[in-house]
Amino acid sequence: MTESKSRFKRGITTIEVPCNGNYASFVHPGEGSDTYQNVFSRLIKRGLKPATGDETASLLYTAYCDSPKEPESKEIQEIMRNQWLWVANRNLWVAGENPGVYVVYDKEGVGRSKPLNIGELEEALQGAEIVNDVKF
């Protein structure tokens, strides 16, 4: 039996939202409710990139402020009311003399399975831009 080269795509809507001078694209419906790692693993297997925090905020702005009456926006609002909307970030909270949080984009969807290293994070922030006491 020969392998088919045909592809069928059904039932997927693309939502394109303005974000930082460009557009971020989201597929709708999303991956559904599940654990962080399962959701992002399925997304990545589909060849999709997890949204950054900025992109997710832009999607929520669209759903609540820009186009709240669109059916997809209503579904996003429902997700926010009743389920989880995962953001692809790994967070490391630190206490002590300089308390705060390190927030790292999680493009691989590993979540908490791979610990963050404060030394590596500080090294990555050498020469970072500081805005309102926040390093970028």
MDTraj code that builds the backbone (N, CA, C; nanometers):
import mdtraj as md
import numpy as np

residues = "MET THR GLU SER LYS SER ARG PHE LYS ARG GLY ILE THR THR ILE GLU VAL PRO CYS ASN GLY ASN TYR ALA SER PHE VAL HIS PRO GLY GLU GLY SER ASP THR TYR GLN ASN VAL PHE SER ARG LEU ILE LYS ARG GLY LEU LYS PRO ALA THR GLY ASP GLU THR ALA SER LEU LEU TYR THR ALA TYR CYS ASP SER PRO LYS GLU PRO GLU SER LYS GLU ILE GLN GLU ILE MET ARG ASN GLN TRP LEU TRP VAL ALA ASN ARG ASN LEU TRP VAL ALA GLY GLU ASN PRO GLY VAL TYR VAL VAL TYR ASP LYS GLU GLY VAL GLY ARG SER LYS PRO LEU ASN ILE GLY GLU LEU GLU GLU ALA LEU GLN GLY ALA GLU ILE VAL ASN ASP VAL LYS PHE".split()
xyz = np.array([
    [0.0837, -0.1172, 0.0000],
    [0.0000, 0.0000, 0.0000],
    [0.0889, 0.1245, 0.0000],
    [0.0636, 0.2193, -0.0884],
    [0.1427, 0.3410, -0.0939],
    [0.0886, 0.4435, 0.0050],
    [0.1812, 0.5239, 0.0535],
    [0.1426, 0.6270, 0.1491],
    [0.0776, 0.7439, 0.0761],
    [-0.0342, 0.7902, 0.1262],
    [-0.1037, 0.9033, 0.0660],
    [-0.0292, 1.0325, 0.0940],
    [-0.0281, 1.1219, -0.0016],
    [0.0331, 1.2530, 0.0170],
    [-0.0732, 1.3599, 0.0383],
    [-0.1976, 1.3174, 0.0451],
    [-0.3075, 1.4114, 0.0657],
    [-0.3155, 1.4528, 0.2107],
    [-0.3611, 1.5762, 0.2327],
    [-0.3803, 1.6266, 0.3686],
    [-0.5155, 1.6953, 0.3748],
    [-0.5857, 1.6725, 0.4835],
    [-0.7150, 1.7350, 0.5047],
    [-0.7081, 1.8180, 0.6314],
    [-0.7549, 1.9411, 0.6243],
    [-0.7619, 2.0279, 0.7418],
    [-0.9052, 2.0755, 0.7543],
    [-0.9647, 2.0424, 0.8674],
    [-1.1039, 2.0808, 0.8889],
    [-1.1228, 2.1414, 1.0269],
    [-1.2149, 2.2326, 1.0370],
    [-1.2592, 2.2813, 1.1663],
    [-1.1582, 2.3627, 1.2446],
    [-1.0611, 2.4228, 1.1778],
    [-0.9638, 2.5044, 1.2485],
    [-0.9777, 2.6485, 1.2008],
    [-0.9936, 2.7377, 1.2956],
    [-1.0003, 2.8802, 1.2676],
    [-0.8687, 2.9417, 1.3144],
    [-0.8172, 3.0357, 1.2397],
    [-0.6982, 3.1089, 1.2819],
    [-0.7403, 3.2463, 1.3299],
    [-0.6966, 3.2808, 1.4501],
    [-0.7218, 3.4132, 1.5057],
    [-0.5896, 3.4873, 1.5022],
    [-0.5853, 3.5981, 1.4309],
    [-0.4632, 3.6773, 1.4224],
    [-0.4839, 3.8059, 1.5014],
    [-0.3978, 3.8263, 1.6014],
    [-0.4134, 3.9424, 1.6894],
    [-0.2897, 4.0307, 1.6822],
    [-0.3077, 4.1636, 1.6862],
    [-0.1919, 4.2527, 1.6869],
    [-0.1109, 4.2318, 1.8141],
    [0.0217, 4.2273, 1.7979],
    [0.1092, 4.2080, 1.9131],
    [0.2477, 4.2648, 1.8822],
    [0.2875, 4.3661, 1.9555],
    [0.4217, 4.4254, 1.9421],
    [0.4568, 4.4645, 1.7986],
    [0.3625, 4.5250, 1.7285],
    [0.3885, 4.5731, 1.5931],
    [0.3752, 4.4678, 1.4843],
    [0.3423, 4.3445, 1.5208],
    [0.3213, 4.2362, 1.4248],
    [0.1865, 4.1714, 1.4543],
    [0.1687, 4.0495, 1.4060],
    [0.0498, 3.9718, 1.4381],
    [0.0923, 3.8372, 1.4948],
    [0.0216, 3.7942, 1.5960],
    [0.0392, 3.6601, 1.6511],
    [-0.0809, 3.5775, 1.6054],
    [-0.0553, 3.4561, 1.5615],
    [-0.1624, 3.3692, 1.5129],
    [-0.1913, 3.2589, 1.6140],
    [-0.3186, 3.2349, 1.6369],
    [-0.3651, 3.1292, 1.7261],
    [-0.4592, 3.0393, 1.6491],
    [-0.4505, 2.9091, 1.6729],
    [-0.5476, 2.8175, 1.6136],
    [-0.6615, 2.8011, 1.7131],
    [-0.7805, 2.7876, 1.6582],
    [-0.8995, 2.7701, 1.7408],
    [-0.9850, 2.6625, 1.6758],
    [-1.0322, 2.5645, 1.7464],
    [-1.0175, 2.5486, 1.8907],
    [-0.8755, 2.5082, 1.9290],
    [-0.8422, 2.5346, 2.0558],
    [-0.7099, 2.5021, 2.1078],
    [-0.6976, 2.3533, 2.1387],
    [-0.6022, 2.3197, 2.2209],
    [-0.5729, 2.1801, 2.2534],
    [-0.6610, 2.1219, 2.3626],
    [-0.7510, 2.1999, 2.4189],
    [-0.8386, 2.1485, 2.5235],
    [-0.7725, 2.1515, 2.6593],
    [-0.8461, 2.1071, 2.7594],
    [-0.7922, 2.1109, 2.8956],
    [-0.7163, 1.9816, 2.9245],
    [-0.6008, 1.9959, 2.9840],
    [-0.5148, 1.8838, 3.0199],
    [-0.4006, 1.9421, 3.1023],
    [-0.3004, 1.8623, 3.1309],
    [-0.1857, 1.9148, 3.2041],
    [-0.1041, 2.0064, 3.1134],
    [-0.0261, 2.0915, 3.1764],
    [0.0607, 2.1850, 3.1039],
    [0.1452, 2.1114, 3.0009],
    [0.2166, 2.0078, 3.0456],
    [0.3078, 1.9376, 2.9555],
    [0.2339, 1.8665, 2.8430],
    [0.1194, 1.8074, 2.8701],
    [0.0434, 1.7395, 2.7650],
    [-0.0061, 1.8378, 2.6595],
    [-0.0586, 1.9512, 2.7040],
    [-0.1096, 2.0508, 2.6092],
    [0.0029, 2.0999, 2.5183],
    [0.1164, 2.1397, 2.5777],
    [0.2248, 2.1938, 2.4955],
    [0.2930, 2.0861, 2.4124],
    [0.2977, 1.9642, 2.4610],
    [0.3538, 1.8543, 2.3829],
    [0.2720, 1.8321, 2.2555],
    [0.1412, 1.8311, 2.2678],
    [0.0548, 1.8127, 2.1494],
    [0.0687, 1.9307, 2.0537],
    [0.0767, 2.0505, 2.1078],
    [0.0923, 2.1691, 2.0247],
    [0.2208, 2.1610, 1.9430],
    [0.3305, 2.1282, 2.0092],
    [0.4604, 2.1205, 1.9435],
    [0.4620, 2.0083, 1.8393],
    [0.3995, 1.8945, 1.8701],
    [0.3920, 1.7845, 1.7729],
    [0.3170, 1.8253, 1.6473],
    [0.2263, 1.9210, 1.6591],
    [0.1518, 1.9717, 1.5433],
    [0.2331, 2.0752, 1.4655],
    [0.3557, 2.1037, 1.5126],
    [0.4398, 2.2014, 1.4446],
    [0.4070, 2.3447, 1.4827],
    [0.3354, 2.3633, 1.5928],
    [0.2973, 2.4965, 1.6369],
    [0.3894, 2.5432, 1.7486],
    [0.4040, 2.6724, 1.7624],
    [0.4885, 2.7336, 1.8640],
    [0.3997, 2.7799, 1.9791],
    [0.4342, 2.7452, 2.1013],
    [0.3565, 2.7967, 2.2142],
    [0.3610, 2.9495, 2.2166],
    [0.2489, 3.0103, 2.2490],
    [0.2412, 3.1564, 2.2546],
    [0.3231, 3.2095, 2.3710],
    [0.3835, 3.3251, 2.3507],
    [0.4532, 3.3934, 2.4596],
    [0.3492, 3.4589, 2.5503],
    [0.3929, 3.5096, 2.6636],
    [0.3029, 3.5819, 2.7523],
    [0.2429, 3.7038, 2.6845],
    [0.3252, 3.7788, 2.6095],
    [0.2755, 3.8959, 2.5363],
    [0.1672, 3.8563, 2.4362],
    [0.1917, 3.7486, 2.3632],
    [0.0950, 3.7040, 2.2629],
    [-0.0353, 3.6594, 2.3284],
    [-0.0242, 3.5897, 2.4414],
    [-0.1436, 3.5445, 2.5123],
    [-0.2230, 3.6650, 2.5631],
    [-0.1532, 3.7663, 2.6156],
    [-0.2215, 3.8881, 2.6611],
    [-0.2944, 3.9561, 2.5455],
    [-0.2329, 3.9570, 2.4268],
    [-0.2969, 4.0164, 2.3090],
    [-0.4216, 3.9382, 2.2688],
    [-0.4157, 3.8062, 2.2798],
    [-0.5336, 3.7235, 2.2505],
    [-0.6470, 3.7576, 2.3471],
    [-0.6144, 3.7699, 2.4751],
    [-0.7169, 3.8016, 2.5747],
    [-0.7737, 3.9409, 2.5527],
    [-0.6899, 4.0359, 2.5134],
    [-0.7392, 4.1697, 2.4818],
    [-0.8401, 4.1621, 2.3667],
    [-0.8059, 4.0852, 2.2648],
    [-0.8975, 4.0692, 2.1522],
    [-1.0295, 4.0077, 2.1979],
    [-1.0205, 3.9033, 2.2800],
    [-1.1410, 3.8317, 2.3240],
    [-1.2315, 3.9166, 2.4132],
    [-1.1735, 4.0036, 2.4943],
    [-1.2533, 4.0810, 2.5889],
    [-1.2810, 4.2250, 2.5465],
    [-1.1890, 4.2857, 2.4701],
    [-1.2005, 4.4293, 2.4418],
    [-1.2194, 4.4619, 2.2945],
    [-1.1445, 4.3980, 2.2084],
    [-1.1441, 4.4338, 2.0670],
    [-1.2597, 4.3701, 1.9903],
    [-1.2840, 4.2434, 2.0134],
    [-1.3878, 4.1704, 1.9385],
    [-1.4645, 4.0748, 2.0303],
    [-1.5236, 4.1254, 2.1395],
    [-1.5835, 4.0366, 2.2392],
    [-1.7077, 3.9610, 2.1924],
    [-1.7699, 4.0061, 2.0848],
    [-1.8928, 3.9403, 2.0397],
    [-1.8691, 3.8279, 1.9388],
    [-1.7446, 3.8133, 1.8919],
    [-1.7131, 3.7048, 1.7985],
    [-1.7319, 3.5706, 1.8699],
    [-1.7810, 3.4678, 1.7990],
    [-1.8013, 3.3376, 1.8643],
    [-1.6738, 3.2817, 1.9275],
    [-1.5597, 3.2992, 1.8610],
    [-1.4335, 3.2497, 1.9154],
    [-1.3963, 3.3257, 2.0432],
    [-1.4234, 3.4560, 2.0457],
    [-1.3962, 3.5355, 2.1653],
    [-1.4821, 3.4880, 2.2817],
    [-1.6074, 3.4583, 2.2552],
    [-1.6958, 3.4074, 2.3605],
    [-1.6447, 3.2735, 2.4143],
    [-1.5921, 3.1891, 2.3257],
    [-1.5372, 3.0607, 2.3701],
    [-1.4108, 3.0823, 2.4546],
    [-1.3273, 3.1784, 2.4171],
    [-1.2075, 3.2092, 2.4964],
    [-1.2484, 3.2624, 2.6337],
    [-1.3491, 3.3480, 2.6372],
    [-1.3998, 3.3983, 2.7651],
    [-1.4518, 3.2832, 2.8519],
    [-1.5174, 3.1886, 2.7907],
    [-1.5683, 3.0710, 2.8633],
    [-1.4526, 2.9877, 2.9195],
    [-1.3477, 2.9712, 2.8410],
    [-1.2281, 2.8994, 2.8886],
    [-1.1705, 2.9713, 3.0100],
    [-1.1616, 3.1026, 3.0039],
    [-1.1067, 3.1788, 3.1155],
    [-1.1948, 3.1670, 3.2403],
    [-1.3240, 3.1549, 3.2205],
    [-1.4168, 3.1433, 3.3332],
    [-1.4125, 3.0060, 3.3990],
    [-1.3948, 2.9009, 3.3193],
    [-1.4178, 2.7652, 3.3706],
    [-1.3010, 2.6687, 3.3618],
    [-1.1929, 2.7048, 3.2948],
    [-1.0829, 2.6103, 3.2742],
    [-0.9495, 2.6806, 3.2939],
    [-0.8455, 2.6188, 3.2412],
    [-0.7110, 2.6742, 3.2444],
    [-0.6740, 2.7274, 3.1073],
    [-0.6038, 2.8384, 3.1051],
    [-0.5402, 2.8864, 2.9830],
    [-0.3917, 2.8926, 3.0150],
    [-0.3189, 2.7933, 2.9693],
    [-0.1772, 2.7844, 3.0018],
    [-0.0973, 2.8916, 2.9296],
    [-0.0009, 2.9512, 2.9986],
    [0.0949, 3.0444, 2.9399],
    [0.2296, 2.9727, 2.9397],
    [0.2998, 2.9767, 2.8279],
    [0.4258, 2.9023, 2.8119],
    [0.5406, 2.9733, 2.8822],
    [0.5333, 2.9754, 3.0129],
    [0.6393, 3.0356, 3.0952],
    [0.6816, 2.9379, 3.2027],
    [0.8095, 2.9430, 3.2345],
    [0.8619, 2.8740, 3.3532],
    [0.8994, 2.9836, 3.4509],
    [0.8534, 2.9725, 3.5749],
    [0.8767, 3.0753, 3.6760],
    [0.9607, 3.0189, 3.7891],
    [1.0553, 3.0987, 3.8359],
    [1.1354, 3.0625, 3.9519],
    [1.1293, 3.1788, 4.0506],
    [1.0596, 3.1561, 4.1619],
    [1.0464, 3.2569, 4.2658],
    [1.1649, 3.2452, 4.3600],
    [1.2230, 3.3596, 4.3971],
    [1.3357, 3.3594, 4.4895],
    [1.3062, 3.4535, 4.6059],
    [1.3536, 3.4144, 4.7238],
    [1.3392, 3.4959, 4.8438],
    [1.4772, 3.5508, 4.8795],
    [1.4878, 3.6145, 4.9926],
    [1.6180, 3.6603, 5.0394],
    [1.6379, 3.8085, 5.0203],
    [1.7656, 3.8463, 5.0014],
    [1.8022, 3.9874, 4.9918],
    [1.7406, 4.0564, 4.8705],
    [1.7343, 3.9871, 4.7594],
    [1.6754, 4.0408, 4.6361],
    [1.5609, 3.9505, 4.5895],
    [1.4477, 3.9557, 4.6592],
    [1.3376, 3.8663, 4.6215],
    [1.2808, 3.9060, 4.4856],
    [1.2237, 3.8093, 4.4187],
    [1.1622, 3.8365, 4.2897],
    [1.1298, 3.7070, 4.2181],
    [1.1076, 3.7193, 4.0896],
    [1.0728, 3.6023, 4.0091],
    [1.1462, 3.6108, 3.8753],
    [1.1995, 3.4984, 3.8328],
    [1.2550, 3.4836, 3.6989],
    [1.1444, 3.4229, 3.6142],
    [1.1186, 3.4807, 3.4986],
    [1.0175, 3.4289, 3.4074],
    [1.0871, 3.3980, 3.2760],
    [1.0791, 3.2716, 3.2321],
    [1.1487, 3.2259, 3.1128],
    [1.0462, 3.1662, 3.0163],
    [1.0513, 3.2100, 2.8908],
    [0.9644, 3.1532, 2.7873],
    [0.9963, 3.0045, 2.7731],
    [0.8934, 2.9228, 2.7741],
    [0.9080, 2.7765, 2.7706],
    [0.8702, 2.7227, 2.6328],
    [0.9577, 2.7447, 2.5343],
    [0.9266, 2.7051, 2.3965],
    [0.9147, 2.5549, 2.3771],
    [0.9693, 2.4759, 2.4706],
    [0.9630, 2.3300, 2.4590],
    [0.8539, 2.2682, 2.5455],
    [0.7866, 2.3490, 2.6261],
    [0.6774, 2.2985, 2.7088],
    [0.7213, 2.2011, 2.8167],
    [0.8402, 2.2198, 2.8736],
    [0.8895, 2.1256, 2.9743],
    [0.8324, 2.1530, 3.1131],
    [0.7844, 2.2741, 3.1367],
    [0.7247, 2.3056, 3.2663],
    [0.8235, 2.2915, 3.3800],
    [0.7768, 2.2322, 3.4903],
    [0.8608, 2.2179, 3.6090],
    [0.9475, 2.0923, 3.6065],
    [0.9413, 2.0142, 3.4977],
    [1.0187, 1.8900, 3.4924],
    [1.1692, 1.9158, 3.4812],
    [1.2065, 2.0350, 3.4393],
    [1.3481, 2.0718, 3.4248],
    [1.3729, 2.1950, 3.5116],
    [1.4465, 2.1803, 3.6234],
    [1.4675, 2.2932, 3.7142],
    [1.5430, 2.4076, 3.6478],
    [1.5091, 2.5291, 3.6892],
    [1.5822, 2.6469, 3.6433],
    [1.7022, 2.6693, 3.7350],
    [1.8112, 2.7187, 3.6788],
    [1.9341, 2.7411, 3.7525],
    [1.9558, 2.8921, 3.7660],
    [1.9581, 2.9421, 3.8904],
    [1.9718, 3.0861, 3.9143],
    [2.1005, 3.1397, 3.8529],
    [2.2105, 3.0663, 3.8641],
    [2.3373, 3.1114, 3.8063],
    [2.3274, 3.1319, 3.6562],
    [2.2661, 3.0369, 3.5871],
    [2.2492, 3.0489, 3.4415],
    [2.1569, 3.1653, 3.4062],
    [2.0517, 3.1827, 3.4853],
    [1.9591, 3.2928, 3.4591],
    [2.0278, 3.4276, 3.4783],
    [2.1048, 3.4410, 3.5851],
    [2.1770, 3.5666, 3.6103],
    [2.2795, 3.5933, 3.5002],
    [2.3472, 3.4885, 3.4547],
    [2.4445, 3.5045, 3.3466],
    [2.3758, 3.5525, 3.2192],
    [2.2582, 3.4971, 3.1909],
    [2.1829, 3.5371, 3.0716],
    [2.1373, 3.6826, 3.0813],
    [2.1238, 3.7344, 3.2027],
    [2.0764, 3.8715, 3.2222],
    [2.1898, 3.9746, 3.2294],
    [2.3152, 3.9311, 3.2149],
    [2.4273, 4.0253, 3.2161],
    [2.4076, 4.1272, 3.1039],
    [2.4137, 4.2546, 3.1388],
    [2.3963, 4.3602, 3.0394],
    [2.2522, 4.3812, 2.9972],
    [2.1587, 4.3232, 3.0721],
    [2.0174, 4.3329, 3.0365],
    [1.9653, 4.4745, 3.0532],
    [1.8639, 4.5069, 2.9749],
    [1.7953, 4.6346, 2.9889],
    [1.7132, 4.6310, 3.1178],
    [1.7161, 4.7401, 3.1950],
    [1.6390, 4.7474, 3.3187],
    [1.5333, 4.8561, 3.3035],
    [1.4078, 4.8182, 3.3218],
    [1.2963, 4.9104, 3.3153],
    [1.2143, 4.8936, 3.4430],
    [1.2020, 5.0005, 3.5226],
    [1.1275, 4.9951, 3.6496],
    [1.1728, 4.8792, 3.7369],
    [1.3025, 4.8640, 3.7518],
    [1.3648, 4.7592, 3.8349],
    [1.3417, 4.6175, 3.7812],
    [1.3030, 4.6041, 3.6567],
    [1.2841, 4.4736, 3.5937],
    [1.3889, 4.4573, 3.4853],
    [1.4600, 4.3430, 3.4875],
    [1.5611, 4.3142, 3.3856],
    [1.4977, 4.2392, 3.2696],
    [1.5299, 4.2808, 3.1478],
    [1.4788, 4.2137, 3.0276],
    [1.5966, 4.1653, 2.9454],
])
top = md.Topology()
chain = top.add_chain()
for i, resn in enumerate(residues, 1):
    res = top.add_residue(resn, chain, resSeq=i)
    for name in ("N", "CA", "C"):
        top.add_atom(name, md.element.get_by_symbol(name[0]), res)
traj = md.Trajectory(xyz[None], top)
